[in-house]
Amino acid sequence: MLKIIKAGIAEYTVNKSRFVAMAEYCADERAVGACLRKLASQHQSAHHLAYAFRLKTEQGIVQRFSDAGEPSGTAGKPILQFLEGRDLINVCVGVIRYYGGINLGTGGLARAYGGTGRLAIEDATVVPYVEMKQLQFKLDYKELDYFTRELAKIDGLLLDKAFGDGVTVLVSLPESSIDAVLKRFG
């Protein structure tokens, strides 16, 4: 699986219709809504906003699309098919259409929406998706610097720390590194 770490933007014009796409990382459906509202507010005079998203949740992968008033299966579905084909996760792609007065037909619409979405993904920075888990550790003060350095080596994140008779840290770790970290610090 892959995920986006830097959003991508693309523009494409066919038969006087202008398509503008944005691909962005979204952790949940609330973030998807915010992404789509932002795109819609930037393009208030556009005729259509088709989108597709894929999210990894505890219940599995959630994916949805909208054709935004275009003929069924010609806008959101081609975008979603590209996301599935690239195995992208936690991503939303929105494609705005400014109608140019010439009908594109169902095949033309599918190619335009899907192609513009693909261009936005290609403009984005994409990296492998790593499953992360949150854990809490209680450390001695003298261990904190060493723990922080080791955490950085495995691309873990220090989310919170509380000081008392020791240091309690909340971290996000790659799932594949949990056993090794627990052996050393658990």
C-alpha positions in Angstrom: 0.0 0.0 0.0 1.0 3.6 -0.6 0.1 6.9 0.9 0.5 10.6 0.0 2.7 12.8 2.1 2.6 15.9 -0.1 -0.6 16.9 -2.0 -0.6 17.0 -5.8 -2.5 19.3 -8.1 -3.1 18.9 -11.8 -5.0 20.7 -14.6 -6.2 19.3 -17.9 -8.3 20.9 -20.7 -10.2 18.9 -23.3 -12.7 20.4 -25.8 -12.9 23.7 -23.9 -13.8 21.9 -20.6 -11.2 22.6 -17.9 -10.5 19.9 -15.2 -8.6 20.7 -12.0 -7.7 17.9 -9.6 -6.3 17.8 -6.1 -5.0 14.6 -4.4 -4.5 14.9 -0.7 -3.8 12.7 2.3 -6.9 12.2 4.5 -6.8 10.1 7.7 -10.6 9.8 8.1 -13.9 10.9 6.5 -13.9 14.2 8.4 -10.6 15.0 6.7 -12.1 14.0 3.3 -15.0 16.4 3.9 -12.6 19.2 4.7 -10.5 18.5 1.6 -13.5 18.6 -0.7 -14.9 21.8 1.0 -11.6 23.5 0.5 -11.5 22.5 -3.2 -15.1 23.6 -3.7 -14.4 27.0 -2.1 -11.4 27.5 -4.3 -13.5 26.8 -7.4 -17.0 28.2 -6.6 -17.9 28.8 -10.2 -17.2 25.2 -11.3 -20.0 23.0 -12.6 -19.0 19.6 -11.1 -16.9 18.3 -8.2 -16.4 14.5 -8.6 -14.3 12.7 -6.1 -13.1 9.3 -4.9 -11.4 8.3 -1.6 -9.9 5.2 0.1 -9.4 5.0 3.8 -7.9 2.3 6.0 -10.0 1.9 9.1 -10.2 -0.7 11.9 -13.1 -2.3 10.0 -11.1 -2.5 6.8 -10.8 -0.3 3.7 -13.6 2.2 3.1 -13.9 3.6 -0.4 -16.4 5.8 -2.0 -16.9 8.0 -5.0 -19.3 10.5 -6.5 -20.0 11.3 -10.1 -21.3 14.8 -9.1 -24.2 14.8 -11.5 -22.2 13.5 -14.5 -23.5 10.3 -16.1 -23.2 7.3 -13.8 -19.7 5.8 -13.7 -18.0 8.5 -15.8 -16.4 10.7 -13.1 -15.8 9.3 -9.6 -15.5 5.6 -10.6 -12.5 6.2 -13.0 -10.7 8.1 -10.2 -11.4 5.3 -7.7 -10.2 2.7 -10.2 -6.9 4.4 -10.4 -6.6 4.6 -6.6 -7.3 0.9 -6.3 -4.8 0.1 -9.1 -2.0 2.0 -7.4 -3.1 0.6 -4.0 -3.3 4.1 -2.5 -4.7 4.4 1.0 -5.9 7.3 3.1 -6.2 9.5 0.1 -8.9 11.7 -1.4 -8.9 12.9 -5.0 -11.3 15.6 -6.1 -11.7 16.7 -9.7 -13.4 20.0 -10.6 -14.9 20.5 -14.0 -15.6 23.8 -15.7 -18.0 22.9 -18.5 -16.8 24.2 -21.9 -20.0 23.9 -23.9 -19.0 20.7 -25.8 -20.3 17.3 -24.6 -17.5 14.8 -24.2 -19.5 11.6 -24.2 -19.2 9.0 -21.5 -15.8 7.7 -22.7 -14.4 11.2 -22.9 -15.6 12.1 -19.5 -14.2 8.9 -17.9 -10.8 9.6 -19.6 -10.8 13.2 -18.6 -11.8 12.7 -14.9 -9.6 9.6 -14.4 -6.7 11.1 -16.3 -6.8 14.4 -14.4 -7.0 12.5 -11.1 -4.0 10.4 -12.2 -2.0 13.5 -13.0 -2.7 14.9 -9.5 -1.5 11.6 -7.9 1.7 11.8 -10.1 2.3 15.4 -8.9 2.0 14.3 -5.3 4.7 12.7 -3.2 3.9 9.1 -2.6 5.6 6.8 -0.1 4.9 3.3 1.2 2.1 3.1 3.9 3.4 1.8 7.2 0.9 0.6 9.8 1.5 2.5 13.0 0.5 1.6 16.6 0.5 3.8 19.7 2.2 2.6 22.8 3.1 4.1 26.2 6.4 3.5 28.0 7.7 4.5 31.4 11.4 5.4 31.3 14.0 6.6 33.7 15.2 10.2 33.0 18.6 8.9 31.8 16.9 6.7 29.2 14.9 9.4 27.5 17.6 10.7 25.1 18.7 7.2 24.0 15.0 6.2 23.6 14.3 9.3 21.4 17.3 8.5 19.2 16.3 4.9 18.8 12.7 6.0 18.0 13.9 8.3 15.2 15.9 5.4 13.7 12.7 3.3 13.2 10.6 6.3 12.0 8.6 6.4 15.2 7.0 9.5 16.6 7.1 10.9 20.1 3.5 12.0 20.7 3.5 13.1 24.3 5.7 13.0 27.4 4.8 13.5 31.1 7.4 14.0 33.8 7.0 12.6 37.3 9.0 10.0 39.2 10.1 8.9 35.7 9.2 9.9 32.1 6.0 8.5 30.6 6.0 8.7 26.8 3.3 8.1 24.3 4.8 7.0 21.0 3.6 5.9 17.5 5.7 3.0 16.2 5.7 1.1 13.0 3.9 -2.2 13.7 6.9 -4.2 12.5 9.2 -2.6 15.2 7.0 -3.1 18.2 8.5 -6.4 19.4 12.1 -5.1 19.2 11.2 -1.9 21.1 9.3 -3.8 23.8 12.3 -6.1 24.3 14.6 -3.1 24.9 12.3 -0.7 26.8 9.2 -2.7 27.8 
